[in-house]
Amino acid sequence: MSNNDGSRWYRVKWTVIAVFGYVLSPLSWWNDLYVNLPISYAIANLAHRVNPRLFLPGFLVTYWLTNAAGLFLLHIGTSGALGRKLPPLNKTTVVKWAVIALVYAVVVVVLYRFGILRPLTEYSR
C-alpha cells in the first residue's frame, strides 16, 4: 500500500468517526428522537432494574453523555479527516449546545413527572 492509500484510509477512518459523532450530536433535528432518547431510555430502564429511583437520573445522565460524546467524536473526527487540528470549540457554541441539552432535559423531567415517560415495567399497570 502506498502512502497515498494509507492517507486515504486514515481520512476514511476519521470521517466515519465524525459521522458517528454527528449522529450522536445535538446538531441534527432528528438525532434525539431516533438515537439519543432511545439509548437513554434503554439505559434508564436498566438503571431502574437496579434501583427504581435511578430511572430519571439514568435517563438524564445518559442523554447528556450521548450528546457530549457526539460533539467530541465529531470534533476529533473532523480534525482527523481534514488532516489538521481544528480550532477549539468556542464558548458561544458550547453554551448554545448546553442550553439545547438543558431544554431537552427539562422536557424529559416534565414527561416523567406527568407519568408519560416511565420504565417499561410500569406501563402495564
N, C-alpha and C positions, 0 to 999 in steps of 0.2 A: 504494500500500500504506500503510495507516495504521500508526501507531506500535505499536498493539497487535499487528498482524500481524508487524511486524518483531521485536517482543519474542518472539512465539511461535516464529518461525523461529530466532531466536538461541538460545532454550532447546532447541529440537529439535536444533540442531547440537551443542550441548554434551551433550545426552542421548545422541546417537549416539556421541560421543567417550567418554562414561562407559561405555556398553555395550561398546564395543570394548576399553576398559581392563579391564572386568570379565572379558571373555573371556580376556584375556592374564594377568590377575592370579592369584595363588595363593589367591583367596578362594572358588573353587568346587572341588568334588571332581573334576570331570571335565576341567578345563582342561588339566592336564598331559598326560593320556592322549590327548586329541583335538586339542590345539592346540600347547602349548609343546614337548612332546617331539618331535612330528613336524617342527616348524620347526627345532628344534635338531639333529635327526638329518639333515635335508636340508642344513643349513649345514655340519655336521660332515663330511658326505660331500664337499661342495665343498672344504672345507679339506684333506681327505685327498688330493684330486687335486693340490693344490698341494704338499703335503708329508705323507706318511703319518703322521708323528709329530704332526700337528696335529688328528687326528680327535678325541681326547678333550678337549684344551683348547678346540677349536672348539665341541664339544658343550656343555661346561660354561659357557663364556662366553656362548654364545647363549642357553642356558637361563636363566641369571641375568639377562641383559639383557631377555629377553621378560617375565619376572616383574616386573622393576623398571619397565619401560615400561608394563606393565599397571597397576601401582599408581599410577604417575604420571598416566597418562591417566584413570584412574578418579577420582583426586583432583581434577584440574583440570576434568574433565568434569562431575562432580557440583557443583563450585563454580560453574561457569558456568551449569549448568541451574537451579540454585537462585537464580541472580542475586545471589549474595553470596559472600563469601570464607568458606571453612570454616576452622576452627582447624587449625593444622599437625598433622601426624601425631604422635602421642605416642611416647615411647621404647619403652613396653611393646609396642605394636603393631608397630613396626619390628623389634624384637628377635624377636618371635614369627614374623613373616614371614621373617626372616633364618634362623632355626632351621629352619623348614619347608623353605626352599630348600636349606639345607645338608644336611638329611636326604635329600632327593631327589638331590642331587649325590653323596652317598656311595653311594646305591643305583646310580646310573649308573656310578660308578667300579667298584663291585663287579661289575656286569653286564659291564662292559668287561674287567676283569681275568680273569673266568671265560670269556671268549670268547663270551658270549651276545649282547652288543651289539658289532657290528663294522661296518666300512664295507661298503656293498653289494657292492663288488668282491671282498670276501673271503668271502662266503657260498657261492660256487660252488666253493671249494677244499675 
